[in-house]
Amino acid sequence: MNMKTLEDIKEMNMRAVYRNPKELATCLKDLVDNYLEDLLSYENLESKVKKIVDANEDRVYKDNKISLKLYPYLGDERVQIIDKIIKG
């Protein structure tokens, strides 16, 4: 029997485009939390965050800042990590 890793399971459940800001924020929050808990490598986090931000451009960043609709769900630490990935 082939055991799936946590990353395989997350990959299956992850959508690219989110219309609801709360779902988008929750997805980003879960990804960053998994990274902070050492369940996800930085490289995988980086790849997934970039895919989500690319697919949801204007819903994630407005005027080069995280959308005010997402910020309350994410908090300062997660926003800093996402900004580091996106802005370099």
Beta strands, then each sheet from edge to edge (+ up, - down):
strand 1: 61-62
strand 2: 65-66
sheet 1: 1+ 2-
end
